[in-house]
Amino acid sequence: MARWTPVRTDWASGNDRDGSTGGHSGRGRREPKVVVGAAIVAAGRVLGCARSHPPEVAGRWEFPGGKVEPGESEVAALVRECAEELGVRIEVGERIGRDVRMGGHGRSVLRVYLAVLVDGDQPRPLEHSEIRWLRPEELDSVPWLPADVPIVAALRPVLAAAT
Protein backbone atom coordinates (compact mmCIF):
# COMPACT_ATOMS: atom_id res chain seq x y z
CA MET A 1 0.00 0.00 0.00
CA ALA A 2 1.19 3.51 -0.77
CA ARG A 3 2.67 5.43 2.11
CA TRP A 4 0.66 8.54 2.98
CA THR A 5 2.49 11.55 4.33
CA PRO A 6 0.25 14.61 4.67
CA VAL A 7 1.78 18.00 4.14
CA ARG A 8 -0.98 20.52 4.84
CA THR A 9 -4.58 20.27 5.97
CA ASP A 10 -5.85 23.83 5.63
CA TRP A 11 -6.47 26.45 2.98
CA ALA A 12 -3.53 27.90 1.10
CA SER A 13 -1.21 29.96 3.24
CA GLY A 14 2.34 30.07 4.44
CA ASN A 15 5.51 28.49 3.17
CA ASP A 16 5.52 24.75 3.11
CA ARG A 17 7.25 21.88 1.39
CA ASP A 18 8.54 23.47 -1.81
CA GLY A 19 9.22 27.12 -2.44
CA SER A 20 9.85 26.54 -6.15
CA THR A 21 7.92 29.02 -8.23
CA GLY A 22 9.70 28.97 -11.58
CA GLY A 23 10.90 32.28 -12.96
CA HIS A 24 14.55 33.34 -12.92
CA SER A 25 17.12 31.40 -10.96
CA GLY A 26 19.52 34.31 -10.66
CA ARG A 27 22.05 32.60 -12.94
CA GLY A 28 20.71 34.04 -16.20
CA ARG A 29 18.98 30.76 -17.05
CA ARG A 30 15.19 30.64 -17.16
CA GLU A 31 13.73 27.93 -14.95
CA PRO A 32 10.55 26.23 -16.19
CA LYS A 33 7.25 27.44 -14.77
CA VAL A 34 5.75 24.92 -12.35
CA VAL A 35 2.23 23.59 -12.82
CA VAL A 36 0.89 21.44 -9.98
CA GLY A 37 -1.82 18.78 -10.10
CA ALA A 38 -3.73 16.86 -7.45
CA ALA A 39 -4.35 13.14 -7.75
CA ILE A 40 -7.26 13.16 -5.29
CA VAL A 41 -7.75 9.58 -4.11
CA ALA A 42 -10.73 8.10 -2.25
CA ALA A 43 -11.74 4.45 -1.83
CA GLY A 44 -9.32 3.20 -4.48
CA ARG A 45 -10.47 5.77 -7.06
CA VAL A 46 -8.93 8.98 -8.39
CA LEU A 47 -10.72 12.14 -9.47
CA GLY A 48 -10.38 13.01 -13.14
CA CYS A 49 -11.56 16.30 -14.65
CA ALA A 50 -12.55 17.09 -18.26
CA ARG A 51 -11.25 20.43 -19.54
CA SER A 52 -13.88 22.87 -20.74
CA HIS A 53 -11.39 25.28 -22.36
CA PRO A 54 -9.38 26.30 -24.29
CA PRO A 55 -11.02 24.73 -27.39
CA GLU A 56 -7.92 22.78 -28.45
CA VAL A 57 -8.00 20.72 -25.21
CA ALA A 58 -11.72 20.83 -24.35
CA GLY A 59 -12.95 17.34 -23.49
CA ARG A 60 -9.48 16.05 -22.62
CA TRP A 61 -8.96 14.85 -19.04
CA GLU A 62 -6.52 16.06 -16.40
CA PHE A 63 -5.86 16.20 -12.70
CA PRO A 64 -7.09 19.43 -11.08
CA GLY A 65 -4.47 22.09 -10.42
CA GLY A 66 -2.70 24.97 -12.09
CA LYS A 67 0.24 27.34 -12.16
CA VAL A 68 2.30 28.15 -9.10
CA GLU A 69 2.22 31.92 -8.64
CA PRO A 70 5.35 33.93 -7.72
CA GLY A 71 6.05 33.63 -3.99
CA GLU A 72 3.67 30.70 -3.60
CA SER A 73 4.72 27.17 -2.64
CA GLU A 74 3.65 24.20 -4.74
CA VAL A 75 1.44 22.89 -1.94
CA ALA A 76 -0.22 26.26 -1.36
CA ALA A 77 -0.88 26.58 -5.11
CA LEU A 78 -2.45 23.13 -5.21
CA VAL A 79 -4.70 23.83 -2.23
CA ARG A 80 -5.75 27.16 -3.80
CA GLU A 81 -6.39 25.63 -7.23
CA CYS A 82 -8.55 22.80 -5.83
CA ALA A 83 -10.63 25.34 -3.89
CA GLU A 84 -11.10 27.44 -7.05
CA GLU A 85 -11.72 24.58 -9.49
CA LEU A 86 -13.66 22.13 -7.32
CA GLY A 87 -14.79 24.04 -4.22
CA VAL A 88 -12.97 21.61 -1.92
CA ARG A 89 -10.27 21.58 0.71
CA ILE A 90 -7.55 18.98 0.35
CA GLU A 91 -4.77 17.45 2.37
CA VAL A 92 -1.68 17.15 0.18
CA GLY A 93 0.60 14.12 0.43
CA GLU A 94 3.59 12.77 -1.47
CA ARG A 95 4.55 13.47 -5.05
CA ILE A 96 3.37 10.87 -7.54
CA GLY A 97 5.30 10.18 -10.71
CA ARG A 98 8.09 12.26 -12.19
CA ASP A 99 8.32 15.84 -13.42
CA VAL A 100 6.59 16.00 -16.81
CA ARG A 101 7.75 18.64 -19.30
CA MET A 102 4.83 20.48 -20.87
CA GLY A 103 4.50 22.51 -24.05
CA GLY A 104 6.50 22.42 -27.23
CA HIS A 105 9.63 23.89 -25.69
CA GLY A 106 9.40 22.43 -22.18
CA ARG A 107 8.83 25.86 -20.65
CA SER A 108 6.57 24.36 -17.99
CA VAL A 109 6.85 21.31 -15.79
CA LEU A 110 3.95 19.37 -14.24
CA ARG A 111 4.31 18.03 -10.70
CA VAL A 112 1.47 15.96 -9.29
CA TYR A 113 0.83 15.20 -5.63
CA LEU A 114 -1.42 12.62 -3.99
CA ALA A 115 -4.24 14.28 -2.07
CA VAL A 116 -7.39 13.50 -0.09
CA LEU A 117 -10.53 15.55 0.52
CA VAL A 118 -10.96 17.19 3.93
CA ASP A 119 -14.00 17.00 6.23
CA GLY A 120 -16.37 15.34 3.78
CA ASP A 121 -15.97 18.01 1.10
CA GLN A 122 -17.47 16.92 -2.24
CA PRO A 123 -15.97 18.19 -5.51
CA ARG A 124 -18.07 20.17 -7.98
CA PRO A 125 -17.05 20.91 -11.59
CA LEU A 126 -16.74 24.69 -11.19
CA GLU A 127 -14.22 25.05 -14.04
CA HIS A 128 -14.48 21.67 -15.78
CA SER A 129 -17.17 20.27 -18.07
CA GLU A 130 -17.25 17.00 -16.11
CA ILE A 131 -15.59 15.27 -13.17
CA ARG A 132 -15.51 11.55 -12.53
CA TRP A 133 -14.13 9.15 -9.91
CA LEU A 134 -12.10 6.53 -11.79
CA ARG A 135 -11.18 3.04 -10.59
CA PRO A 136 -7.88 1.55 -11.80
CA GLU A 137 -9.62 -0.38 -14.59
CA GLU A 138 -11.38 2.82 -15.76
CA LEU A 139 -8.26 4.97 -16.13
CA ASP A 140 -8.08 4.30 -19.87
CA SER A 141 -11.77 5.11 -20.42
CA VAL A 142 -11.10 8.85 -20.78
CA PRO A 143 -8.74 10.74 -23.13
CA TRP A 144 -6.02 12.16 -20.84
CA LEU A 145 -3.95 15.19 -21.75
CA PRO A 146 -0.44 14.06 -22.80
CA ALA A 147 1.23 15.53 -19.68
CA ASP A 148 -1.09 13.54 -17.40
CA VAL A 149 -0.50 10.14 -19.08
CA PRO A 150 2.73 9.34 -17.15
CA ILE A 151 0.96 10.24 -13.90
CA VAL A 152 -1.91 7.88 -14.74
CA ALA A 153 0.64 5.08 -15.16
CA ALA A 154 2.25 5.91 -11.79
CA LEU A 155 -1.19 5.91 -10.12
CA ARG A 156 -2.17 2.38 -11.17
CA PRO A 157 -0.25 0.57 -8.40
CA VAL A 158 -1.29 3.18 -5.80
CA LEU A 159 -4.97 2.70 -6.62
CA ALA A 160 -4.67 -1.08 -6.82
CA ALA A 161 -3.09 -1.14 -3.35
CA ALA A 162 -5.90 1.03 -1.95
CA THR A 163 -8.71 -1.33 -3.01
N, C-alpha and C positions, 0 to 999 in steps of 0.2 A: 504494500500500500504506500502511496505517496506520503512523504513527510510534510506536515503542514506547519509552517512557521509564520504566524501573523506578524504584520508590520505595523498596521495602524487600524484603529477601529472607529475613528470619528471622521467628521467632514474635513475637507482639505484645509490644512493649516500647518505652519511650522516647517522645519527642515528635518526630513527623515531620510531614510536609506540612501538615496542617490541624488546628489546635487547637480547631476549632469543636465544641462539645458541646451546643448548644442551651441551654435554661435562661434565666436572666435576663441581660439585657445591661447592667444597671446604670443604664438610663435609664427604668425603670419599664415598659418594653414587653417583653412575653414573646416571645422568639425561638422559632421552631419547633424541635421536637426533630428531630435528624438521624438518619435511617435510611440505612445504607450497604448497597450490593449489589455483588457481584462478577460481572462478565461474564467467566467463565473461558473462555478461547479456546485451542483446540488443533486444529491441522490443518484450519483453515477451519470449525470447528464451535464452538458455544458450549454450555455446560452449563446446562440448565434443570432446575428442581426442582419437583415437585408437592407442595403443602402437604398435611400430614396433619391439621392443626388450625389454628384453631378450626373447628367444623363449617360455619360460613357461608362459609369460603373453602377448605375441604378439596377437593382435586382440581384446584384452580386452580394455575397455574404461575407461578414467580417466579425471580429470581436469588438465590443464597444471600447471606445477610447478616443484619443486624439493627441494633438501636439502638446509638448511640454513648453510652457511659456517661460520667458526669461525670468530667472530668480525662483522658479518653482521646481520642486523635486519631482522625480518621476512618480512616486507614490501619491503625492498631493495632486498632481495632474490627473492621475487615473481616478482618484476619488471624486475630483471635480467633474471630470468628463462623464462618469457614470451617473452622477446626480443630474447633470444637464440632459443627457441622452435618454436615461431610463427612469429618472426620478427615484433612485435608490441610493442607499448607503451601502458601502462594501467594506470588508476587511480584506486587506491585500496580503498575500502570502509570497511564496517563492517565485522566482522567474521560471518560466516554462519555455523550453526550446532555446534557440540561439538568436542572436541579432540577425534580422532580415533586412537587407538593403532594399530600399524602395525607390521607385522612379527610374527613369532612363539613365541617369548619371549617378545614382546612389547617393543623392544629396540628403536623403532621410534614412533613418534606421528605425525599424519596428522592434520594440521590446514588449513581450507579453508576460503578464504575471497571473498566477492563480489567484482567485478571489472567491469570497463567499458573501452572500447577502447578510445584512445585519437586521436583527430585531423583526424578522418576518416581513421585511420590505418585499414588494412584488414589482418586478420590472414592467414598465409600460413603454411602448414604442413611440417616444416623444419626437425622435428625429429619424426613425427608421420606418420603412414601409411595413415591416413584419419582424417579429422576434419569435424564436422557437427554441425550446429545450430539446437538445439532441443527445440521444444515447450513442454509445460507440458505434453500433451498427448503422446508425443514421447519418454519420458524419459526411458520407459521400453523397447524400441525397440532396444537397444544396450546392450551388456553384460558388465556391469560395474565391475571394480575391487572391491573386497570385501570392502576395506577401503573407497571407494567412495560412496557405497550404502547408508550409513546414511546421507551423504551430499545431495544426490539426493532427499531423503525424505524431508529434511529441505528446499530444494529449491522449492518444489511444490507450497506452498502457496505464496512464493515470486514471482514466475513466473506468477501464476494465477492473482495476484494483479496488475502485470505490463501490462496485456493484456487489 
